[in-house]
Amino acid sequence: MTEKELLYIEDAVNHEIYMIETCREVSDCLTDQSLIKLVKKMEKKHQSMLSMLKEIL
């Protein structure tokens, strides 16, 4: 893998980490259970993506 490709993957990893943290913060602030469920689902998708990106490395 080239250095440029590694930088793209690093950026994607950082984005997924940011999105996971944001989903956690948002779900802690919500009171509507359907919205909490939706945000938790989004968090799981980002966690899955992060795992896939780490496998590439």
C-alpha positions in Angstrom: 0.0 0.0 0.0 1.3 3.4 -0.8 1.7 6.2 1.7 -1.2 8.1 0.2 -3.5 5.1 0.5 -2.5 4.7 4.1 -3.3 8.3 4.7 -6.8 7.8 3.2 -7.4 4.8 5.4 -6.2 6.8 8.5 -8.6 9.6 7.7 -11.4 7.1 7.3 -10.5 5.4 10.6 -10.5 8.8 12.3 -13.9 9.7 10.8 -15.4 6.4 12.0 -14.1 7.0 15.5 -15.5 10.5 15.5 -18.9 9.2 14.3 -19.0 6.5 17.0 -18.2 9.0 19.7 -20.8 11.5 18.3 -23.5 8.8 18.2 -22.7 7.9 21.9 -22.9 11.5 23.0 -26.2 12.1 21.1 -27.8 8.9 22.4 -27.0 10.0 26.0 -28.8 13.3 25.4 -32.0 11.8 23.8 -35.1 10.8 25.6 -37.2 9.4 22.8 -36.6 5.7 22.7 -37.1 5.3 18.9 -34.4 8.0 18.3 -32.1 6.4 20.8 -32.6 3.0 19.0 -31.8 4.7 15.6 -28.7 6.4 16.9 -27.5 3.1 18.5 -28.0 1.4 15.2 -26.0 4.0 13.4 -23.2 3.6 16.0 -23.1 -0.1 15.4 -22.8 0.5 11.6 -19.8 2.9 12.2 -18.3 0.4 14.6 -18.6 -2.3 11.9 -17.0 0.0 9.4 -14.1 0.8 11.8 -13.5 -3.0 12.2 -13.4 -3.5 8.5 -10.9 -0.6 8.1 -8.7 -2.0 10.8 -8.6 -5.4 9.1 -7.2 -3.7 6.0 -4.3 -2.5 8.1 
